[in-house]
Amino acid sequence: MKSISRFIGATLILGMLVWTLTINLAIAPARATIRQLEEAPGQMVYQSRQTLKDQHDNNWEAIAFKRTPPNGKTSLELRLVGFMSAVEIDRSKPLLLADSMGKTLAADDTSSTLFTDLSAPESNVGQYDIQPLLPQLHPEIPLSLTLPVIDGEAINLSVPPSFVQDWQILFSSK
């Protein structure tokens, strides 16, 4: 009888540990890793990739990347890629970054540096200069991105605090 009680107790404890671990892994925030690539001799690219969801539950890939050419003049940009072909990004307008405290910042479109054929850019891909804005972002304050489109409703993307932290780490990396 005593061994059955021990077995049941041990099984319950093990079950609670497995349940706790499963719940913690399920709700843990997604973290991106920062990748380092050598694009050309002496030119490094550091990037962080994450997936964001818009207000219609569509996935968007957010790629923050820092390019360090041999001349040392770095740039930090955010590329947004929609996985639906029906959206056409309005490149004449900036990407808006708004926090929950009412602060709104605008990131200039740099998509012209992305496409080799400017007469036929991919309509669902946009690229923005976020380097001057990063020092003004606070990871502890929720952030949303508003992506302008040609026809229809602007795309709204919620950005988790961990993503903003990754972008700032990327910005400060050597």
C-alpha positions, 0 to 999 in steps of 0.5 A: 500500500505504501509503495502504491502511494509513493508511485502515485505521488511520484507520478503526480509530481512528474506530471506537474513538472511536465505540465509546467515545462510545457506551459512555459515553453508554449507562452515564452516569447519568441526570440530571434537570433542575430545572424552574421553573414559576409556579403562581400570581402570586408562587408558584413551583414547582421540580421534578425528575422521574426514573424509578425501577424497583421490585423487579419492574422496574415503572416509578415516576415520582419527582417532587421539588418545592419550592413557594415561595408568596408568604409565603415558607414553602417545602415540599419533597415527593416524589411517587411515581407507579406505572404499574400500577393493581394497587398500593394505597399504604398512606397510614397509614404513612410512606415509609421511606428507608434507606441502605446503612449501616443508617440509616432515616428516615421521611417523612410522607405528605402525599397529603391535600394532593394530591387534591381528592376525598379520598374517591377518591384515586388508589391508585397515587400517594403524596406525602411530606414529605422536606424535614426528611430531606434534610440527613441524606441523603448522595448518596455512600451508596446509598439505597432507598425502601420504599413501604408497600402495603395488600395484598402486598409493600412496593414497594422503589425504588433511588435513584441517587446523582445523584437524591439530589444533584438533590433536595438542589440543589432544596432549596437553590435560591432 
